[in-house]
């Protein structure tokens, strides 16, 4: 398996370090999955996600 490096900003690293160990493990797993396949369906927004994220509140 190939190796990848993930670079954090100081703020992102502080947020990462503040996560409970279980959440850090989930994030680490997600980064490994995305490093293998950055075009994975779960990694991309569908048009409905884009629409709902930009719509005004009701």
Residue, then its C-alpha position, 0 to 999 in steps of 0.5 A: x500500500x502506498x504512503x500518504x502525508x496529511x498536513x494540518x494547520x495549527x488550528x486543525x491540529x488543535x481540533x484533532x488533538x481535542x477529539x476523543x480517541x474514538x472520533x480520531x480513529x474514525x477520522x484517521x480511517x476516513x482519511x485513509x479511505x479518501x487517500x486510496x480513492x479521492x473520487x469515492x461517491x461518499x467523498x463527493x457532494x450530490x447536487x441535492x447536497x449542494x442545493x440544500x446547503x445553499x438554500x435559505x432557512x425556512 
